[in-house]
Amino acid sequence: MVVARRPLLTATAAATLLAALWFVPSANATDDPAGAPGARSEPATTAQDSEAGPKLADTGTGIDTTPYLIGGVAFLGIGAAFVSHSARRTGALSA
């Protein structure tokens, strides 16, 4: 009986990754500052602070996303190179 170990290793790795991600905390915004752990109950000092609604993270307006774009394209290119190398190698072995 021949056992294919590669699919079993892939399934085990995927299950391990999903199990690890289960314990990553989520970042949910809340509009109740008193209910948040470590929240201070200070009076609002600016007009922006006194606005009603949930308080979300300020992402800013001048974020430079160029490094992220370059890194993403680089990783995409490396992945495509690995796939094409693997396809050529598999074709060379079977021929």
N, C-alpha and C positions, 0 to 999 in steps of 0.2 A: 504494500500500500504506500503510495507516494503522497506526502503531505506538502501542500504548497505553503511555505512559511512566509513568503513576502506579503500576501494579502492579510495574513494573521498579524504580522508586525505593523502593517499600515493601519489596520483596525484598532490595534492596541494603542498605537501612537495617537490616533484620533480620539479615542475614548479618554486617554490620559489628558490630552489638551482640553477637552470639554469639561472633564472633572476639575481641572485646575481653574478654568475660567468660571466655574460655578461659584467660586469663593471670592471673585473680584467684586468689590463693593460698587454699587451703582451711585451715580452722582445726580440725585434728584433735587431739583430746586423746590424751595418751599416759600410760601408767602407769610409764614408764621415765624418771625424771628425768635420768639420766646420758646418755641418748641425745638429749635435747633440746638444741638449740643455745643456748648462753648459760646453761645450767642450772648451779646451784651445788650442791655436795654437802655441805650442812650437815645436822647431826643434827636430828631432829624435836624441837621444843620444847614442843608442846602435844599434847593427846590427839587433837585434830582432825587435826593434821598427821601423826600416826602411824597413822591408819587405813589399812587396805589397800585397794587398788583404784585406779582411774584418778583423777587429780587434775583436776577440771573447774573451770571458772571459777565463782567465787562471784557469783551474781546478786543476792544480798541478799534481804531480805524486805520492805522498805518502799519499793519502787520505785513512784513515782507515774506511772501510765500515762495520766492524764487528758490531758496535752498530745498524746500520740500518738493517742488516741481522737478528740480534737477535730480534729486535723490530718487524720486519715484520713477522717472524715466530711466535712470541708470539701473535700478533694480529690475524694471520691466525688460530692459535690454539684456541683462545678465540672465534672467529667467528664459528669455527666448533663445539665447545662445545655448543654454544647457539643454533645452528641448530639442533644438536642431542638431546639436552634437549627439544627443542620445539617439535621435532618429537615424542619423547617418551611421552611427556605430552599430545599431541593431540591423540596419540594412546591409552593412558590410559583413556582419557575422553570418547572416542567413544566406548570402549569395555564394 
